[in-house]
Amino acid sequence: MASNTHNRKNQAQGDGEMNHLEAVEQRLKEAGCLELHYSVLDCMAEKKDWRQCQGQVTDFKNCYTSFKQKEKSRNK
């Protein structure tokens, strides 16, 4: 389970930003990639250097790319 370091909702500045973050999280949840997204955020929070999180970034990218390809083929 992802830690609370990904809880950006607590950092939102206003309703517009909160709605945007919720929309992004909902989209990633629909894609099946939300936990991978949290994994990237957790790694970056822990390592303080995104370059040390390339495994997590690649896993997330592959997940979302796969989702987009499936979505595109359904909409043809």
N, CA, C, O and CB atoms as a CASP TS submission, in Angstrom:
PFRMAT TS
TARGET T0000
AUTHOR 0000-0000-0000
METHOD Language model
MODEL 1
PARENT N/A
ATOM      1  N   MET     1       0.845  -1.186   0.000  1.00  0.00           N
ATOM      2  CA  MET     1       0.000   0.000   0.000  1.00  0.00           C
ATOM      3  C   MET     1       0.881   1.235   0.000  1.00  0.00           C
ATOM      4  O   MET     1       1.908   1.270   0.678  1.00  0.00           O
ATOM      5  CB  MET     1      -0.956   0.006   1.217  1.00  0.00           C
ATOM      6  N   ALA     2       0.495   2.224  -0.737  1.00  0.00           N
ATOM      7  CA  ALA     2       1.279   3.456  -0.832  1.00  0.00           C
ATOM      8  C   ALA     2       1.171   4.235   0.476  1.00  0.00           C
ATOM      9  O   ALA     2       0.158   4.186   1.174  1.00  0.00           O
ATOM     10  CB  ALA     2       0.802   4.326  -2.026  1.00  0.00           C
ATOM     11  N   SER     3       2.232   4.942   0.779  1.00  0.00           N
ATOM     12  CA  SER     3       2.231   5.740   2.003  1.00  0.00           C
ATOM     13  C   SER     3       1.467   7.036   1.784  1.00  0.00           C
ATOM     14  O   SER     3       0.956   7.286   0.693  1.00  0.00           O
ATOM     15  CB  SER     3       3.668   6.037   2.462  1.00  0.00           C
ATOM     16  N   ASN     4       1.391   7.852   2.814  1.00  0.00           N
ATOM     17  CA  ASN     4       0.645   9.107   2.730  1.00  0.00           C
ATOM     18  C   ASN     4       1.415  10.215   2.038  1.00  0.00           C
ATOM     19  O   ASN     4       0.897  11.325   1.913  1.00  0.00           O
ATOM     20  CB  ASN     4       0.258   9.559   4.101  1.00  0.00           C
ATOM     21  N   THR     5       2.642   9.954   1.578  1.00  0.00           N
ATOM     22  CA  THR     5       3.390  11.016   0.913  1.00  0.00           C
ATOM     23  C   THR     5       2.733  11.452  -0.389  1.00  0.00           C
ATOM     24  O   THR     5       3.027  12.534  -0.898  1.00  0.00           O
ATOM     25  CB  THR     5       4.808  10.562   0.642  1.00  0.00           C
ATOM     26  N   HIS     6       1.854  10.629  -0.930  1.00  0.00           N
ATOM     27  CA  HIS     6       1.176  10.966  -2.189  1.00  0.00           C
ATOM     28  C   HIS     6      -0.093  11.763  -1.965  1.00  0.00           C
ATOM     29  O   HIS     6      -0.753  12.132  -2.937  1.00  0.00           O
ATOM     30  CB  HIS     6       0.848   9.709  -2.959  1.00  0.00           C
ATOM     31  N   ASN     7      -0.453  12.037  -0.748  1.00  0.00           N
ATOM     32  CA  ASN     7      -1.734  12.676  -0.466  1.00  0.00           C
ATOM     33  C   ASN     7      -1.677  14.159  -0.785  1.00  0.00           C
ATOM     34  O   ASN     7      -1.602  14.996   0.113  1.00  0.00           O
ATOM     35  CB  ASN     7      -2.129  12.466   0.994  1.00  0.00           C
ATOM     36  N   ARG     8      -1.713  14.469  -2.048  1.00  0.00           N
ATOM     37  CA  ARG     8      -1.613  15.848  -2.512  1.00  0.00           C
ATOM     38  C   ARG     8      -2.873  16.654  -2.210  1.00  0.00           C
ATOM     39  O   ARG     8      -2.835  17.884  -2.223  1.00  0.00           O
ATOM     40  CB  ARG     8      -1.334  15.873  -3.997  1.00  0.00           C
ATOM     41  N   LYS     9      -3.982  15.980  -1.939  1.00  0.00           N
ATOM     42  CA  LYS     9      -5.221  16.709  -1.660  1.00  0.00           C
ATOM     43  C   LYS     9      -5.039  17.647  -0.477  1.00  0.00           C
ATOM     44  O   LYS     9      -5.632  18.725  -0.441  1.00  0.00           O
ATOM     45  CB  LYS     9      -6.372  15.732  -1.386  1.00  0.00           C
ATOM     46  N   ASN    10      -4.226  17.245   0.485  1.00  0.00           N
ATOM     47  CA  ASN    10      -3.990  18.091   1.647  1.00  0.00           C
ATOM     48  C   ASN    10      -3.185  19.337   1.291  1.00  0.00           C
ATOM     49  O   ASN    10      -3.188  20.311   2.043  1.00  0.00           O
ATOM     50  CB  ASN    10      -3.272  17.304   2.724  1.00  0.00           C
ATOM     51  N   GLN    11      -2.503  19.313   0.161  1.00  0.00           N
ATOM     52  CA  GLN    11      -1.664  20.432  -0.248  1.00  0.00           C
ATOM     53  C   GLN    11      -2.361  21.349  -1.246  1.00  0.00           C
ATOM     54  O   GLN    11      -1.797  22.363  -1.658  1.00  0.00           O
ATOM     55  CB  GLN    11      -0.378  19.916  -0.844  1.00  0.00           C
ATOM     56  N   ALA    12      -3.579  21.001  -1.633  1.00  0.00           N
ATOM     57  CA  ALA    12      -4.286  21.787  -2.649  1.00  0.00           C
ATOM     58  C   ALA    12      -4.501  23.215  -2.160  1.00  0.00           C
ATOM     59  O   ALA    12      -4.793  23.447  -0.987  1.00  0.00           O
ATOM     60  CB  ALA    12      -5.640  21.132  -3.001  1.00  0.00           C
ATOM     61  N   GLN    13      -4.354  24.156  -3.068  1.00  0.00           N
ATOM     62  CA  GLN    13      -4.475  25.566  -2.740  1.00  0.00           C
ATOM     63  C   GLN    13      -5.916  26.065  -2.790  1.00  0.00           C
ATOM     64  O   GLN    13      -6.264  27.006  -2.076  1.00  0.00           O
ATOM     65  CB  GLN    13      -3.629  26.375  -3.676  1.00  0.00           C
ATOM     66  N   GLY    14      -6.737  25.467  -3.600  1.00  0.00           N
ATOM     67  CA  GLY    14      -8.118  25.933  -3.743  1.00  0.00           C
ATOM     68  C   GLY    14      -8.984  24.870  -4.375  1.00  0.00           C
ATOM     69  O   GLY    14      -8.518  23.782  -4.714  1.00  0.00           O
ATOM     70  N   ASP    15     -10.254  25.201  -4.528  1.00  0.00           N
ATOM     71  CA  ASP    15     -11.201  24.241  -5.080  1.00  0.00           C
ATOM     72  C   ASP    15     -10.837  23.812  -6.494  1.00  0.00           C
ATOM     73  O   ASP    15     -10.974  22.638  -6.836  1.00  0.00           O
ATOM     74  CB  ASP    15     -12.589  24.825  -5.069  1.00  0.00           C
ATOM     75  N   GLY    16     -10.380  24.741  -7.316  1.00  0.00           N
ATOM     76  CA  GLY    16     -10.020  24.402  -8.694  1.00  0.00           C
ATOM     77  C   GLY    16      -8.895  23.387  -8.748  1.00  0.00           C
ATOM     78  O   GLY    16      -8.947  22.427  -9.518  1.00  0.00           O
ATOM     79  N   GLU    17      -7.893  23.600  -7.939  1.00  0.00           N
ATOM     80  CA  GLU    17      -6.772  22.658  -7.898  1.00  0.00           C
ATOM     81  C   GLU    17      -7.220  21.323  -7.319  1.00  0.00           C
ATOM     82  O   GLU    17      -6.806  20.266  -7.796  1.00  0.00           O
ATOM     83  CB  GLU    17      -5.607  23.234  -7.069  1.00  0.00           C
ATOM     84  N   MET    18      -8.061  21.366  -6.297  1.00  0.00           N
ATOM     85  CA  MET    18      -8.559  20.141  -5.682  1.00  0.00           C
ATOM     86  C   MET    18      -9.341  19.329  -6.709  1.00  0.00           C
ATOM     87  O   MET    18      -9.150  18.117  -6.816  1.00  0.00           O
ATOM     88  CB  MET    18      -9.443  20.463  -4.454  1.00  0.00           C
ATOM     89  N   ASN    19     -10.217  19.983  -7.464  1.00  0.00           N
ATOM     90  CA  ASN    19     -11.000  19.287  -8.480  1.00  0.00           C
ATOM     91  C   ASN    19     -10.102  18.688  -9.551  1.00  0.00           C
ATOM     92  O   ASN    19     -10.343  17.573 -10.016  1.00  0.00           O
ATOM     93  CB  ASN    19     -12.009  20.236  -9.115  1.00  0.00           C
ATOM     94  N   HIS    20      -9.070  19.421  -9.943  1.00  0.00           N
ATOM     95  CA  HIS    20      -8.139  18.913 -10.952  1.00  0.00           C
ATOM     96  C   HIS    20      -7.423  17.668 -10.427  1.00  0.00           C
ATOM     97  O   HIS    20      -7.324  16.670 -11.141  1.00  0.00           O
ATOM     98  CB  HIS    20      -7.109  20.004 -11.346  1.00  0.00           C
ATOM     99  N   LEU    21      -6.925  17.713  -9.196  1.00  0.00           N
ATOM    100  CA  LEU    21      -6.231  16.567  -8.621  1.00  0.00           C
ATOM    101  C   LEU    21      -7.159  15.368  -8.500  1.00  0.00           C
ATOM    102  O   LEU    21      -6.752  14.236  -8.762  1.00  0.00           O
ATOM    103  CB  LEU    21      -5.655  16.923  -7.255  1.00  0.00           C
ATOM    104  N   GLU    22      -8.390  15.608  -8.110  1.00  0.00           N
ATOM    105  CA  GLU    22      -9.355  14.516  -8.014  1.00  0.00           C
ATOM    106  C   GLU    22      -9.639  13.917  -9.389  1.00  0.00           C
ATOM    107  O   GLU    22      -9.775  12.701  -9.522  1.00  0.00           O
ATOM    108  CB  GLU    22     -10.657  15.008  -7.372  1.00  0.00           C
ATOM    109  N   ALA    23      -9.729  14.757 -10.399  1.00  0.00           N
ATOM    110  CA  ALA    23      -9.970  14.274 -11.764  1.00  0.00           C
ATOM    111  C   ALA    23      -8.793  13.437 -12.256  1.00  0.00           C
ATOM    112  O   ALA    23      -8.985  12.401 -12.892  1.00  0.00           O
ATOM    113  CB  ALA    23     -10.215  15.459 -12.722  1.00  0.00           C
ATOM    114  N   VAL    24      -7.579  13.885 -11.961  1.00  0.00           N
ATOM    115  CA  VAL    24      -6.384  13.134 -12.362  1.00  0.00           C
ATOM    116  C   VAL    24      -6.368  11.782 -11.653  1.00  0.00           C
ATOM    117  O   VAL    24      -6.136  10.750 -12.283  1.00  0.00           O
ATOM    118  CB  VAL    24      -5.088  13.936 -12.039  1.00  0.00           C
ATOM    119  N   GLU    25      -6.611  11.789 -10.360  1.00  0.00           N
ATOM    120  CA  GLU    25      -6.625  10.526  -9.617  1.00  0.00           C
ATOM    121  C   GLU    25      -7.711   9.590 -10.133  1.00  0.00           C
ATOM    122  O   GLU    25      -7.487   8.384 -10.232  1.00  0.00           O
ATOM    123  CB  GLU    25      -6.831  10.789  -8.124  1.00  0.00           C
ATOM    124  N   GLN    26      -8.876  10.125 -10.463  1.00  0.00           N
ATOM    125  CA  GLN    26      -9.958   9.288 -10.988  1.00  0.00           C
ATOM    126  C   GLN    26      -9.549   8.678 -12.326  1.00  0.00           C
ATOM    127  O   GLN    26      -9.800   7.498 -12.571  1.00  0.00           O
ATOM    128  CB  GLN    26     -11.261  10.112 -11.148  1.00  0.00           C
ATOM    129  N   ARG    27      -8.931   9.460 -13.179  1.00  0.00           N
ATOM    130  CA  ARG    27      -8.487   8.966 -14.491  1.00  0.00           C
ATOM    131  C   ARG    27      -7.451   7.853 -14.323  1.00  0.00           C
ATOM    132  O   ARG    27      -7.509   6.833 -15.009  1.00  0.00           O
ATOM    133  CB  ARG    27      -7.896  10.122 -15.339  1.00  0.00           C
ATOM    134  N   LEU    28      -6.510   8.057 -13.409  1.00  0.00           N
ATOM    135  CA  LEU    28      -5.483   7.041 -13.180  1.00  0.00           C
ATOM    136  C   LEU    28      -6.078   5.785 -12.559  1.00  0.00           C
ATOM    137  O   LEU    28      -5.617   4.677 -12.832  1.00  0.00           O
ATOM    138  CB  LEU    28      -4.378   7.594 -12.282  1.00  0.00           C
ATOM    139  N   LYS    29      -7.098   5.953 -11.726  1.00  0.00           N
ATOM    140  CA  LYS    29      -7.780   4.800 -11.138  1.00  0.00           C
ATOM    141  C   LYS    29      -8.490   4.005 -12.224  1.00  0.00           C
ATOM    142  O   LYS    29      -8.410   2.777 -12.248  1.00  0.00           O
ATOM    143  CB  LYS    29      -8.786   5.250 -10.055  1.00  0.00           C
ATOM    144  N   GLU    30      -9.182   4.694 -13.119  1.00  0.00           N
ATOM    145  CA  GLU    30      -9.870   4.030 -14.235  1.00  0.00           C
ATOM    146  C   GLU    30      -8.876   3.274 -15.110  1.00  0.00           C
ATOM    147  O   GLU    30      -9.189   2.210 -15.644  1.00  0.00           O
ATOM    148  CB  GLU    30     -10.645   5.058 -15.083  1.00  0.00           C
ATOM    149  N   ALA    31      -7.689   3.827 -15.250  1.00  0.00           N
ATOM    150  CA  ALA    31      -6.655   3.207 -16.074  1.00  0.00           C
ATOM    151  C   ALA    31      -6.010   2.011 -15.385  1.00  0.00           C
ATOM    152  O   ALA    31      -5.333   1.208 -16.027  1.00  0.00           O
ATOM    153  CB  ALA    31      -5.594   4.226 -16.428  1.00  0.00           C
ATOM    154  N   GLY    32      -6.219   1.895 -14.081  1.00  0.00           N
ATOM    155  CA  GLY    32      -5.579   0.821 -13.328  1.00  0.00           C
ATOM    156  C   GLY    32      -4.143   1.154 -12.964  1.00  0.00           C
ATOM    157  O   GLY    32      -3.353   0.260 -12.661  1.00  0.00           O
ATOM    158  N   CYS    33      -3.799   2.436 -12.991  1.00  0.00           N
ATOM    159  CA  CYS    33      -2.414   2.866 -12.796  1.00  0.00           C
ATOM    160  C   CYS    33      -2.217   3.731 -11.555  1.00  0.00           C
ATOM    161  O   CYS    33      -1.125   4.257 -11.345  1.00  0.00           O
ATOM    162  CB  CYS    33      -1.946   3.623 -14.004  1.00  0.00           C
ATOM    163  N   LEU    34      -3.242   3.888 -10.735  1.00  0.00           N
ATOM    164  CA  LEU    34      -3.156   4.810  -9.608  1.00  0.00           C
ATOM    165  C   LEU    34      -2.088   4.388  -8.599  1.00  0.00           C
ATOM    166  O   LEU    34      -1.315   5.228  -8.139  1.00  0.00           O
ATOM    167  CB  LEU    34      -4.504   4.910  -8.918  1.00  0.00           C
ATOM    168  N   GLU    35      -2.033   3.112  -8.251  1.00  0.00           N
ATOM    169  CA  GLU    35      -1.019   2.659  -7.290  1.00  0.00           C
ATOM    170  C   GLU    35       0.399   2.828  -7.844  1.00  0.00           C
ATOM    171  O   GLU    35       1.330   3.112  -7.090  1.00  0.00           O
ATOM    172  CB  GLU    35      -1.260   1.189  -6.919  1.00  0.00           C
ATOM    173  N   LEU    36       0.562   2.656  -9.153  1.00  0.00           N
ATOM    174  CA  LEU    36       1.879   2.885  -9.759  1.00  0.00           C
ATOM    175  C   LEU    36       2.248   4.367  -9.710  1.00  0.00           C
ATOM    176  O   LEU    36       3.413   4.717  -9.519  1.00  0.00           O
ATOM    177  CB  LEU    36       1.898   2.383 -11.217  1.00  0.00           C
ATOM    178  N   HIS    37       1.265   5.217  -9.879  1.00  0.00           N
ATOM    179  CA  HIS    37       1.472   6.663  -9.750  1.00  0.00           C
ATOM    180  C   HIS    37       1.940   6.995  -8.333  1.00  0.00           C
ATOM    181  O   HIS    37       2.895   7.749  -8.143  1.00  0.00           O
ATOM    182  CB  HIS    37       0.168   7.439 -10.089  1.00  0.00           C
ATOM    183  N   TYR    38       1.254   6.422  -7.344  1.00  0.00           N
ATOM    184  CA  TYR    38       1.650   6.635  -5.954  1.00  0.00           C
ATOM    185  C   TYR    38       3.066   6.116  -5.699  1.00  0.00           C
ATOM    186  O   TYR    38       3.831   6.717  -4.944  1.00  0.00           O
ATOM    187  CB  TYR    38       0.657   5.949  -5.007  1.00  0.00           C
ATOM    188  N   SER    39       3.399   5.009  -6.330  1.00  0.00           N
ATOM    189  CA  SER    39       4.738   4.440  -6.173  1.00  0.00           C
ATOM    190  C   SER    39       5.811   5.405  -6.669  1.00  0.00           C
ATOM    191  O   SER    39       6.858   5.555  -6.040  1.00  0.00           O
ATOM    192  CB  SER    39       4.843   3.110  -6.925  1.00  0.00           C
ATOM    193  N   VAL    40       5.547   6.057  -7.795  1.00  0.00           N
ATOM    194  CA  VAL    40       6.477   7.062  -8.322  1.00  0.00           C
ATOM    195  C   VAL    40       6.611   8.214  -7.328  1.00  0.00           C
ATOM    196  O   VAL    40       7.722   8.631  -7.002  1.00  0.00           O
ATOM    197  CB  VAL    40       5.997   7.589  -9.704  1.00  0.00           C
ATOM    198  N   LEU    41       5.485   8.722  -6.853  1.00  0.00           N
ATOM    199  CA  LEU    41       5.520   9.842  -5.906  1.00  0.00           C
ATOM    200  C   LEU    41       6.240   9.469  -4.617  1.00  0.00           C
ATOM    201  O   LEU    41       7.030  10.255  -4.093  1.00  0.00           O
ATOM    202  CB  LEU    41       4.102  10.309  -5.588  1.00  0.00           C
ATOM    203  N   ASP    42       5.970   8.278  -4.108  1.00  0.00           N
ATOM    204  CA  ASP    42       6.632   7.828  -2.883  1.00  0.00           C
ATOM    205  C   ASP    42       8.139   7.715  -3.080  1.00  0.00           C
ATOM    206  O   ASP    42       8.920   8.138  -2.227  1.00  0.00           O
ATOM    207  CB  ASP    42       6.061   6.481  -2.433  1.00  0.00           C
ATOM    208  N   CYS    43       8.539   7.141  -4.209  1.00  0.00           N
ATOM    209  CA  CYS    43       9.965   7.003  -4.495  1.00  0.00           C
ATOM    210  C   CYS    43      10.638   8.368  -4.575  1.00  0.00           C
ATOM    211  O   CYS    43      11.709   8.573  -4.004  1.00  0.00           O
ATOM    212  CB  CYS    43      10.177   6.233  -5.803  1.00  0.00           C
ATOM    213  N   MET    44      10.009   9.295  -5.282  1.00  0.00           N
ATOM    214  CA  MET    44      10.604  10.628  -5.420  1.00  0.00           C
ATOM    215  C   MET    44      10.679  11.339  -4.072  1.00  0.00           C
ATOM    216  O   MET    44      11.634  12.072  -3.812  1.00  0.00           O
ATOM    217  CB  MET    44       9.796  11.475  -6.415  1.00  0.00           C
ATOM    218  N   ALA    45       9.693  11.130  -3.223  1.00  0.00           N
ATOM    219  CA  ALA    45       9.721  11.741  -1.893  1.00  0.00           C
ATOM    220  C   ALA    45      10.847  11.142  -1.053  1.00  0.00           C
ATOM    221  O   ALA    45      11.516  11.845  -0.296  1.00  0.00           O
ATOM    222  CB  ALA    45       8.364  11.554  -1.181  1.00  0.00           C
ATOM    223  N   GLU    46      11.041   9.849  -1.198  1.00  0.00           N
ATOM    224  CA  GLU    46      12.074   9.168  -0.417  1.00  0.00           C
ATOM    225  C   GLU    46      13.477   9.468  -0.938  1.00  0.00           C
ATOM    226  O   GLU    46      14.374   9.784  -0.156  1.00  0.00           O
ATOM    227  CB  GLU    46      11.833   7.666  -0.430  1.00  0.00           C
ATOM    228  N   LYS    47      13.671   9.373  -2.247  1.00  0.00           N
ATOM    229  CA  LYS    47      15.009   9.498  -2.845  1.00  0.00           C
ATOM    230  C   LYS    47      15.415  10.940  -3.113  1.00  0.00           C
ATOM    231  O   LYS    47      16.604  11.248  -3.191  1.00  0.00           O
ATOM    232  CB  LYS    47      15.065   8.722  -4.136  1.00  0.00           C
ATOM    233  N   LYS    48      14.431  11.826  -3.253  1.00  0.00           N
ATOM    234  CA  LYS    48      14.692  13.239  -3.565  1.00  0.00           C
ATOM    235  C   LYS    48      15.410  13.419  -4.908  1.00  0.00           C
ATOM    236  O   LYS    48      16.051  14.442  -5.150  1.00  0.00           O
ATOM    237  CB  LYS    48      15.525  13.872  -2.452  1.00  0.00           C
ATOM    238  N   ASP    49      15.292  12.407  -5.774  1.00  0.00           N
ATOM    239  CA  ASP    49      15.938  12.452  -7.095  1.00  0.00           C
ATOM    240  C   ASP    49      15.174  11.514  -8.022  1.00  0.00           C
ATOM    241  O   ASP    49      15.272  10.294  -7.891  1.00  0.00           O
ATOM    242  CB  ASP    49      17.465  12.048  -7.010  1.00  0.00           C
ATOM    243  N   TRP    50      14.411  12.081  -8.961  1.00  0.00           N
ATOM    244  CA  TRP    50      13.565  11.271  -9.838  1.00  0.00           C
ATOM    245  C   TRP    50      14.372  10.265 -10.653  1.00  0.00           C
ATOM    246  O   TRP    50      13.837   9.240 -11.077  1.00  0.00           O
ATOM    247  CB  TRP    50      12.778  12.170 -10.772  1.00  0.00           C
ATOM    248  N   ARG    51      15.652  10.549 -10.873  1.00  0.00           N
ATOM    249  CA  ARG    51      16.479   9.632 -11.670  1.00  0.00           C
ATOM    250  C   ARG    51      16.668   8.292 -10.968  1.00  0.00           C
ATOM    251  O   ARG    51      16.960   7.289 -11.620  1.00  0.00           O
ATOM    252  CB  ARG    51      17.843  10.263 -11.958  1.00  0.00           C
ATOM    253  N   GLN    52      16.509   8.265  -9.666  1.00  0.00           N
ATOM    254  CA  GLN    52      16.637   7.016  -8.913  1.00  0.00           C
ATOM    255  C   GLN    52      15.324   6.235  -8.885  1.00  0.00           C
ATOM    256  O   GLN    52      15.232   5.186  -8.247  1.00  0.00           O
ATOM    257  CB  GLN    52      17.098   7.307  -7.484  1.00  0.00           C
ATOM    258  N   CYS    53      14.328   6.741  -9.567  1.00  0.00           N
ATOM    259  CA  CYS    53      12.998   6.117  -9.571  1.00  0.00           C
ATOM    260  C   CYS    53      12.601   5.645 -10.964  1.00  0.00           C
ATOM    261  O   CYS    53      11.413   5.523 -11.262  1.00  0.00           O
ATOM    262  CB  CYS    53      11.952   7.097  -9.041  1.00  0.00           C
ATOM    263  N   GLN    54      13.570   5.384 -11.806  1.00  0.00           N
ATOM    264  CA  GLN    54      13.260   5.044 -13.187  1.00  0.00           C
ATOM    265  C   GLN    54      12.464   3.758 -13.333  1.00  0.00           C
ATOM    266  O   GLN    54      11.665   3.634 -14.262  1.00  0.00           O
ATOM    267  CB  GLN    54      14.520   4.932 -13.968  1.00  0.00           C
ATOM    268  N   GLY    55      12.663   2.795 -12.435  1.00  0.00           N
ATOM    269  CA  GLY    55      11.861   1.565 -12.493  1.00  0.00           C
ATOM    270  C   GLY    55      10.387   1.859 -12.290  1.00  0.00           C
ATOM    271  O   GLY    55       9.539   1.354 -13.025  1.00  0.00           O
ATOM    272  N   GLN    56      10.084   2.676 -11.293  1.00  0.00           N
ATOM    273  CA  GLN    56       8.704   3.037 -11.004  1.00  0.00           C
ATOM    274  C   GLN    56       8.116   3.893 -12.126  1.00  0.00           C
ATOM    275  O   GLN    56       6.960   3.714 -12.512  1.00  0.00           O
ATOM    276  CB  GLN    56       8.619   3.781  -9.669  1.00  0.00           C
ATOM    277  N   VAL    57       8.917   4.819 -12.645  1.00  0.00           N
ATOM    278  CA  VAL    57       8.459   5.674 -13.744  1.00  0.00           C
ATOM    279  C   VAL    57       8.138   4.823 -14.973  1.00  0.00           C
ATOM    280  O   VAL    57       7.117   5.033 -15.628  1.00  0.00           O
ATOM    281  CB  VAL    57       9.531   6.744 -14.090  1.00  0.00           C
ATOM    282  N   THR    58       9.004   3.872 -15.280  1.00  0.00           N
ATOM    283  CA  THR    58       8.786   3.002 -16.442  1.00  0.00           C
ATOM    284  C   THR    58       7.535   2.145 -16.259  1.00  0.00           C
ATOM    285  O   THR    58       6.750   1.988 -17.193  1.00  0.00           O
ATOM    286  CB  THR    58      10.012   2.102 -16.676  1.00  0.00           C
ATOM    287  N   ASP    59       7.348   1.594 -15.069  1.00  0.00           N
ATOM    288  CA  ASP    59       6.149   0.787 -14.817  1.00  0.00           C
ATOM    289  C   ASP    59       4.880   1.623 -14.993  1.00  0.00           C
ATOM    290  O   ASP    59       3.913   1.172 -15.607  1.00  0.00           O
ATOM    291  CB  ASP    59       6.194   0.186 -13.399  1.00  0.00           C
ATOM    292  N   PHE    60       4.890   2.842 -14.448  1.00  0.00           N
ATOM    293  CA  PHE    60       3.739   3.721 -14.583  1.00  0.00           C
ATOM    294  C   PHE    60       3.501   4.079 -16.052  1.00  0.00           C
ATOM    295  O   PHE    60       2.371   4.023 -16.536  1.00  0.00           O
ATOM    296  CB  PHE    60       3.937   4.993 -13.746  1.00  0.00           C
ATOM    297  N   LYS    61       4.554   4.441 -16.740  1.00  0.00           N
ATOM    298  CA  LYS    61       4.436   4.816 -18.153  1.00  0.00           C
ATOM    299  C   LYS    61       3.868   3.656 -18.971  1.00  0.00           C
ATOM    300  O   LYS    61       2.982   3.860 -19.801  1.00  0.00           O
ATOM    301  CB  LYS    61       5.811   5.245 -18.718  1.00  0.00           C
ATOM    302  N   ASN    62       4.362   2.460 -18.747  1.00  0.00           N
ATOM    303  CA  ASN    62       3.874   1.295 -19.485  1.00  0.00           C
ATOM    304  C   ASN    62       2.396   1.035 -19.199  1.00  0.00           C
ATOM    305  O   ASN    62       1.630   0.701 -20.103  1.00  0.00           O
ATOM    306  CB  ASN    62       4.702   0.057 -19.130  1.00  0.00           C
ATOM    307  N   CYS    63       2.008   1.190 -17.943  1.00  0.00           N
ATOM    308  CA  CYS    63       0.608   0.994 -17.573  1.00  0.00           C
ATOM    309  C   CYS    63      -0.289   1.991 -18.302  1.00  0.00           C
ATOM    310  O   CYS    63      -1.288   1.602 -18.907  1.00  0.00           O
ATOM    311  CB  CYS    63       0.430   1.132 -16.054  1.00  0.00           C
ATOM    312  N   TYR    64       0.060   3.261 -18.247  1.00  0.00           N
ATOM    313  CA  TYR    64      -0.806   4.274 -18.837  1.00  0.00           C
ATOM    314  C   TYR    64      -0.787   4.205 -20.366  1.00  0.00           C
ATOM    315  O   TYR    64      -1.809   4.444 -21.009  1.00  0.00           O
ATOM    316  CB  TYR    64      -0.381   5.666 -18.369  1.00  0.00           C
ATOM    317  N   THR    65       0.354   3.883 -20.942  1.00  0.00           N
ATOM    318  CA  THR    65       0.433   3.720 -22.399  1.00  0.00           C
ATOM    319  C   THR    65      -0.467   2.580 -22.852  1.00  0.00           C
ATOM    320  O   THR    65      -1.175   2.700 -23.852  1.00  0.00           O
ATOM    321  CB  THR    65       1.891   3.458 -22.843  1.00  0.00           C
ATOM    322  N   SER    66      -0.440   1.482 -22.119  1.00  0.00           N
ATOM    323  CA  SER    66      -1.296   0.341 -22.442  1.00  0.00           C
ATOM    324  C   SER    66      -2.766   0.727 -22.356  1.00  0.00           C
ATOM    325  O   SER    66      -3.558   0.377 -23.232  1.00  0.00           O
ATOM    326  CB  SER    66      -1.002  -0.835 -21.502  1.00  0.00           C
ATOM    327  N   PHE    67      -3.128   1.444 -21.308  1.00  0.00           N
ATOM    328  CA  PHE    67      -4.503   1.908 -21.146  1.00  0.00           C
ATOM    329  C   PHE    67      -4.921   2.778 -22.325  1.00  0.00           C
ATOM    330  O   PHE    67      -5.996   2.580 -22.891  1.00  0.00           O
ATOM    331  CB  PHE    67      -4.658   2.686 -19.833  1.00  0.00           C
ATOM    332  N   LYS    68      -4.086   3.734 -22.697  1.00  0.00           N
ATOM    333  CA  LYS    68      -4.415   4.641 -23.807  1.00  0.00           C
ATOM    334  C   LYS    68      -4.573   3.868 -25.114  1.00  0.00           C
ATOM    335  O   LYS    68      -5.462   4.186 -25.904  1.00  0.00           O
ATOM    336  CB  LYS    68      -3.326   5.721 -23.962  1.00  0.00           C
ATOM    337  N   GLN    69      -3.742   2.873 -25.360  1.00  0.00           N
ATOM    338  CA  GLN    69      -3.846   2.084 -26.578  1.00  0.00           C
ATOM    339  C   GLN    69      -5.153   1.288 -26.607  1.00  0.00           C
ATOM    340  O   GLN    69      -5.812   1.207 -27.644  1.00  0.00           O
ATOM    341  CB  GLN    69      -2.645   1.140 -26.702  1.00  0.00           C
ATOM    342  N   LYS    70      -5.523   0.702 -25.466  1.00  0.00           N
ATOM    343  CA  LYS    70      -6.790  -0.041 -25.392  1.00  0.00           C
ATOM    344  C   LYS    70      -7.977   0.898 -25.588  1.00  0.00           C
ATOM    345  O   LYS    70      -8.943   0.561 -26.271  1.00  0.00           O
ATOM    346  CB  LYS    70      -6.912  -0.774 -24.036  1.00  0.00           C
ATOM    347  N   GLU    71      -7.891   2.080 -24.980  1.00  0.00           N
ATOM    348  CA  GLU    71      -8.954   3.072 -25.096  1.00  0.00           C
ATOM    349  C   GLU    71      -9.101   3.529 -26.545  1.00  0.00           C
ATOM    350  O   GLU    71     -10.216   3.679 -27.045  1.00  0.00           O
ATOM    351  CB  GLU    71      -8.672   4.275 -24.180  1.00  0.00           C
ATOM    352  N   LYS    72      -7.987   3.747 -27.205  1.00  0.00           N
ATOM    353  CA  LYS    72      -8.002   4.193 -28.603  1.00  0.00           C
ATOM    354  C   LYS    72      -8.615   3.118 -29.502  1.00  0.00           C
ATOM    355  O   LYS    72      -9.393   3.433 -30.402  1.00  0.00           O
ATOM    356  CB  LYS    72      -6.570   4.535 -29.081  1.00  0.00           C
ATOM    357  N   SER    73      -8.274   1.869 -29.266  1.00  0.00           N
ATOM    358  CA  SER    73      -8.815   0.798 -30.105  1.00  0.00           C
ATOM    359  C   SER    73     -10.316   0.597 -29.859  1.00  0.00           C
ATOM    360  O   SER    73     -11.043   0.201 -30.770  1.00  0.00           O
ATOM    361  CB  SER    73      -8.060  -0.512 -29.841  1.00  0.00           C
ATOM    362  N   ARG    74     -10.782   0.869 -28.629  1.00  0.00           N
ATOM    363  CA  ARG    74     -12.225   0.767 -28.344  1.00  0.00           C
ATOM    364  C   ARG    74     -13.014   1.876 -29.021  1.00  0.00           C
ATOM    365  O   ARG    74     -14.187   1.696 -29.347  1.00  0.00           O
ATOM    366  CB  ARG    74     -12.475   0.811 -26.837  1.00  0.00           C
ATOM    367  N   ASN    75     -12.380   3.015 -29.234  1.00  0.00           N
ATOM    368  CA  ASN    75     -13.078   4.176 -29.793  1.00  0.00           C
ATOM    369  C   ASN    75     -13.028   4.237 -31.311  1.00  0.00           C
ATOM    370  O   ASN    75     -13.498   5.208 -31.903  1.00  0.00           O
ATOM    371  CB  ASN    75     -12.495   5.436 -29.231  1.00  0.00           C
ATOM    372  N   LYS    76     -12.479   3.241 -31.936  1.00  0.00           N
ATOM    373  CA  LYS    76     -12.414   3.249 -33.409  1.00  0.00           C
ATOM    374  C   LYS    76     -13.740   2.906 -34.003  1.00  0.00           C
ATOM    375  O   LYS    76     -13.877   2.864 -35.226  1.00  0.00           O
ATOM    376  CB  LYS    76     -11.362   2.278 -33.918  1.00  0.00           C
TER
END
